[in-house]
Amino acid sequence: MTRPARTCLAALATVLLAACGGRDPAPTPAADPFPSTYRPPAASAVLIRGATVLTGIDTRLDDTDVLLADGRIAAIGKELAAGGSRVIEARGRYLTPGIIDVHSHLGVYPAPDVWATSDGNEATAPTTAEVWVEHSIWPQDPGFQTARAGGVTTLQVLPGSANLIGGRGVVIKNVPAATYQQMLFPGAKRSLKMACGENPKRVYGKNGGRSPATGMGNVAGYRAAFAKAASYRAKWDAYNKAGEGPPPDRDLALDTLADVLRGNILVQVHCYRADQMATMLDVAKEFGFRISAFHHAVEAYKIADLLADTQTCGALWADWWGFKLEAWDAINENIAIVDAARSDKGAGCAIVHSDDPDGIQRLNQEAAKAMAAGRRAGLTIPEEHAIGWLTANPAKALGILDKTGTLEVGKAADVVLWSGSPFSVYAHADQVWIDGALRLDRDHPNLQPDSDFMLGADVDAATTSDEATAGAAP
């Protein structure tokens, strides 16, 4: 067939397709090719009796019962009827929502620390929005188990911070699994990990001899990426509205950034200095997206009012500082000051995060240190309020507060029973439930990590034997 004949046939096919209202079958950028396959096991009902309950919503309930049934919090009150529920006597112990860590690299920088499994940062270009961190998660990382022993039921896994734009982060349930899809938190939005400050300019400017090499190069890089994304989004929106004709060429990086502009992907920013956080908020305003949380943010106390006004959370350490210049001007009262800020838009949103496979095991103790520093500064911080730094506020920053993060009837039964006040250095997580399934029990060897590299057994709560529920009362 001659070239003119082929051209005519192609043109005719295009006309016929448009006339029939057809469209190219290529998937749109909004499609999710990696859906969650997480399925909580069937779990028998449990009545936790007589605990000191910190609900996560500024409420302390003494000598209170909580009923877990069908994977949900079924009832909260005094002297609830047990019915056919297994009863756990909890007087003298504390019950809280499961801890949520918004900044983790578990599974992508797993133990043992070897090159073959070091998959947390695609440090090959300043912007790598096309990568998804979930594709690097190794579910057998023993860090998941040790985090569970610290009361962590949900976590966000993020790419590293070498890049201006490092790719998508993901929220997972902290459950044993063979694949990451079996851990994905159903319905949770993915996040975009961004980084400002020293890291990108060191990795690409100082060490790589290319842009960005300066703070202004950092900002130019964000703006250039989102300018392209805005144009890309407009092309796809026009195509989807028309419902016909050939689609725009797919660009996986711009798919991610366009979905940020649509509000389908949250933005999490690694940023230390107050001036740089203020600049990032201006970039977000320019392109019409919002920043869910600044991570690390050791100078957040300097702009606590701005963070409250923009309803931007600060995901913070209790006392890490000084390990590089941008981390120098830190104070131990940072979390408490961010928390105490008020605006006509709402209260400050303080979060205690880890960014560390060891720290994630003791987030309750990190929160206790922040409480003590705040109290020394004259701020009143009761336990029932501070628990929200570990539960409700992280859930808010991840867009899952309607599902978890507080002890309220109807929410997921992500619950931790502590041996005493979780803000005591002597407290342990005695038992941990995720969606009502018992996932950790200090009295049962199959439901606790007993070494750094034990993979352990996944005991289905529906078939757990009496031996596996030691400490339960009839």
Secondary structure, DSSP 8 states (H G I E B T S, - for coil): --HHHHHHHHHHHHHHHHHTT-B-----TT--SS-----------EEEEEEEEE-SSS-EEEEEEEEEETTEEEEEESS---TT-EEEE-TTSEEEE-EEEEEE-TTTS-SS--GGG--S--TTSSB-TT-BGGGG--TT-THHHHHHHTTEEEEEE---SSSSEEEEEEEEE----SSGGGTB-TT---EEEEE-SHHHHIIIIITTSSS--SHHHHHHHHHHHHHHHHHHHHHHHHHHHHT-B------HHHHHHHHHHHTSSEEEEEE--HHHHHHHHHHHHHHT----EEEE-TTGGGGHHHHHHHT-EEEE-SS---SSGGG-S--TTHHHHHHH-EETTEE--EEE--SSTTGGGGHHHHHHHHHHHHHHTT----HHHHGGGTTHHHHHHTT-TTTSSS--TTSB--EEEESS-TTSTT--EEEEEETTEEEEETT-GGGS--STT-------GGG--SGGGTTEE-
